[in-house]
Amino acid sequence: MRKSLLALLLVAAGGLAQAGLVQAEVQLKDGHPDRYTVVKGDTLWDISGKFLSQPWKWPELWHANPQIENPHLIYPGDTLSLVYIDGQPRLMLNRGASRGTIKLSPKVRSTPMAEAIPTIPLEAINSFLLSNRIVNSAEEFAAQPYIVAGRQESVIAGAGDRIYGRGEFADAQSVYGIFRQGKVYTDPETKEFLGINADDIGTVEVLAHEGDIATLNLTRSTQEVRLGDRLFPTEERAVNSTFMPSEPEAEVNGVILDVPRGVSRVGQYDVVTINKGKIDGLSEGNVLAIYKTGETVRDRITGESVKIPDERSGLLMVFRTYEKLSYGLVLYATRDLALMDKVKNP
């Protein structure tokens, strides 16, 4: 199934300036270039990091121009020039004599990702976005259709097999994901239930259904499919490559609960689960600082236990939010991170 990806369009948006959304001063990075030519493999985040000490504030660096109506993307070969307008640093885009100079401001539009640079490295999350999900309650999990039988009474199945499901199947829904209940997340401090990680097992196509029994073709499997595995409609959520960088509107004090890919040490471009979600004011694109939790050590002079201060050690961007949990991509890390490291406003 083809998915259209959302790419970052840099178009005129003079209303942003009038509305006061592009007023804050930005802090340029020491040693920043005055010009930069975009190359294949760049991301907007990488480019912003060459100019800014706080790359998530890149929208404040683009200059809005209400006279420009046609959208323009950033492509490899384009040149970005740092200029000053009313005393404030702004980036200008130059595509040469054929296209001229374009003043930039951010806006979202759907376009093929192959044509322009993304905001962040999409390959780090593409496969993850299409397979992993959070279920908000055990009741929601139990309400889904399930695998009731395999061909010739087989109890396990693999890709290419015909299997059977039982439950309520929508006429308009032809593809379902197969999931198995995984980790149950609870808040480490309050012990509040936060959600269930649904482990991706595979994908089925509905061939036919009669009553509450459906004949299914197993088109993809990550492991053996078992009786009782649950079927969820595929999430029709485009891979959002814009993730307009922003600071959370509310104060956030959370922790890294899990690394869904099963590793215990966390580094750049790893996906993590944090214990904050929509009800905490988080939205896609929010940037959070990661703090390495300080160890508790014994003072050899006094014999007391002393906690070492937490150390800021990385930055993540939230790319999918659920009610009480979110997935984030670690954009950089200055040291190995781990479960229970803290996440806070940058």
N, C-alpha and C positions, 0 to 999 in steps of 0.2 A: 504494500500500500504506500503510495507516494505521499510524502509529507512536505508541505511547503514550509520553509523556515522563515522566521521573521528576521530581517536584516536591519541594520542601523542606517536610516537615511539622515543625511545632514542637509536640512532644508531651511528655508527662511521661516522665522517665527518671531517677528518683531513684537508680537503681543506678549511674549515672555518677558521682554525687557520692561514694557510698560506696566506689566502686572507685578513687577518687582521680583521676578523669579530668577533673574540673572544679575543680581546686584552685589552679592557678597564678593569681597576681594579673595583672590586665590594666591597661594604661596608658591612661587616658582622654585623649582629644585635647583640646588647649587650645581653649577656646571651644565645647565640646560642648554640645548642647541638653539640657535636662532632659526635654523631651517632643518627640515627632516624629509627625506624622500621615502615614501611607503614602499615596502618590499613584500613579496609573497610570504605568507606565514605570520605577518604582523597581526596583532589584535588592537582594538582601540584602547584597551586597558594598557597594553605594553607601550603604545605611543604616548598616552597620557602620562605614564610613569616617567617618560623621558623629560617631560616639561614640568610636572607637578610633584610636590612633596606628598600630596594627598590625591592620588589618581582618581578616586571616586568623585571628585569635584570637577571632573572634566566638562560637564555642561556649562559651567561658568566661564570656561575658556573660549567657547565658540561665540562668534559675534553674530547677533541676529540682524537680519536685513529684510524688512517687510516688502521691498520691491522685487525680490526674487520669488518666483512662483513655482518654477519647475524643480523637482527633487533631484538631488545629486548624491551619489555614494562616494565613499573613499575607496580608491582602487590602487593596487600596486603600481608604482610609477608616479603617483601624485606627489606633489611637494607641499608641505605645510610650512608656513612662515609665521614667525612670532612677531606681532606688531603691537603698538600701543594706541588705544583709542580712548580719549578723555582720561589719559593717565593710567588706564587699566590694560593688562596684557590680554590680547585676543589672538586666535589662530585664524589664518587665511589659507584657503586652499587654491593651489594653482595647477591647472591641467595643461598649461602651454597655450600657444597662440590659437589653437583650434577651439578651445573651450573657455579660455579666459580665467579670471580670478573670481572665486566664489566665496562669499562670507557664510560662515557655518553656524548652525544651531541645531539641536537634536530634535528628531521627531521619529515616530515609529510607522513603518509601512511594510507590507508583505512583499518579498522579492526573493528570487533564487539566491541562496547563500554563496554559490560558486562565483558570483560576479563581484562581490565586494567583501571587504574584510569584516569579520564579526567583532563584537565587543569583547568577548572572552573566548578561550580555546574550546570550541564546541565539541571537538573529539573527546574531550575529557568527560563529557556528560551525556552525549547523544544516546549511546546504548543504554545508559542508566535511566534516562528519562523515559524511555519507551518500555521499560520492564518493571521497575520498582515502584511500589506505592505503599501508602499508609492507610489502614482501615481504622475508622474512629471507634468501633466497638465490636465486642464479640458477637453481639446480636446481628450486626450488619454482616459479619463474616458468615454466620450460620444461615442467613437468609438467602445466600446465593445458591444457584444451581451447582450440582456436584457431579463428579464422575461416578457412575453407578456400575458400569461393567466394561470389560474389554472384549475384544473379539475372541470367540471360542472360550469364554469364561476366564480369560487371562486376567491376573490381578495387577500386572504392570504393563506399561506400553511405552513405545518410543516413536520418534518421528516417522511418519508414513503410515502408522497404524490407524485403523478405524476403531473408534471407541464410542461409548454411549453416555449421555448425561441425563440427569433428571432434575426437574425444577421448572421454573417459569422462564421461558425463552421468548424474547420479543421478536416479532415478525421482521422488524426493520434491522435487527442486529444480527449480522452474519459471522462476525469474528469475536471470539472471546479469549481472554487470557486465562491461563491456569495458574492458580496460586495455592500455596500451602501456608498455614498459619506459622509465623516465625516468632521472633522476640516480642514479648509484651513490654512496652515501655511505661515506666512509672517515674515520677519526678523524684530525684535523689533526696530532696529535702522534705517535701510535703507528702511523698508517697502517693500522690494523686495519679490515677490512671491517665495516660496520655494518648495511647493508641497502640496498634498492632502492626508490626512489619509483616507485609505479605510477601513471601518468598516467591520469586518468579520461577515457574516450572515449565511453561511452554505456551503455545498458542494453538487454538483449534478453529476450524471452519465448520459452520453448521451446514450439513448437507440436506437434512430434512428433520422435521419433528412432528410427532403425533401425540396429542395430549401433552403430558409432561415429560415425555421421553424424546430425546434428540439424538440423531445419528451425527457423529462428529468425525472430521478428518484431522488427525494430529499433524499439523504442518511444521511445528518447531518444538523442540524439547531441550531443556538444559540439564535434565536428569530424568530418571524413570518416573513416569506418571503413575500415580497410585489411586486406587479406589478411595473416594472421599475428598480428593482434591477439589477445590472450589473454582467456579468459573465466574469471572467478572467481565463486563463489557470493556472493550479496549478504551482507554482514555483518549478521547479526541482532543488532545491538547498539543498545539503546535509547539515545536521546540523554540523557545523564546531566546533569541540571541542578543536582544537589546539589553535586557536587564538594566534599565536606566539606573546607573549608580546613584545611590542616595543614602543619607543617614536615616536611621529609624526615627519616626516622629516621637516615640515614647522611649523612656529609659529601659534598656534591656540588660538583664543580668542572668545569663544562662550558662549551660555547660555542654560540652560535646558528649552526647549519650552513646553514640555508636558509630562505627564505620561499616556501612552496609556490605562492603566488599570483603569483610571478614578479617582485616588486618588490625593489629593492635597499635601499631605506630603510624602516625599520620604525617604526610608531607605535602608538597605542592601538588595541586590538581587532584588530590584525593577528595572524595565526596564524604561528608559527615552528616550525621543526624543530630540536631540540637533540640533542647527541650523547651523551645519557644516557637509560637506559631501566630496565626491570625489574631487570636484573642489577645495576644500580647502586643499587637500593633505592628507585627512584621509583615512585609510585603516583598514580592520578588524584586530583586535589585538592591535590597538593603545590604549595606556593608557593615561588618562587625569585626572588631579587633579580637584577636585570640591571645589569651594570657596563659602562659605556662604556670600551672599551680606550683607554688613554692613548697619545697619539702620541709618536713619537720625534723630537725636535727637536735642532737644532744650537745649542750654547751659543756665542754670538758672542764671549764673553769668552775662554773657554778653547779653543774649537774642538772640544770633545768632543760626542759624541752623548749626549743625555740623554732618558730615557723619562719622560713625564709620568705621574703616578699614575692608575690606573683610577678612574673616578668613578661612583658609584651613580646610575643614571639611570632606573630603572623597576622594574616588578614583573610577573611572569607567573605564570599558574596552569596546571599540567599537566592536560590534559583527555583525553588518550589516550596510553597507553604501549605500546611494543613491546619486543622483547627488548633491543635496544641503542640505540633511538631513542625520542623522545617528541615529541608535538605539544603546544605551549603557546599560550595566549592572553595577549597583552600587556594587562594590566589598566590600567596607566597608564605613561606615559613623560614624563620631564621635558625630554627633547630627542630629536632623531632618533637612532634606533638603527641598527645595521648588522650585516652578517654578521661573525662572529668576535668579537662582543661577548660578554663572559663572563656565565655564570649561576652563582649560588652560593646557599648557604643564606641565608635572609633575616635 
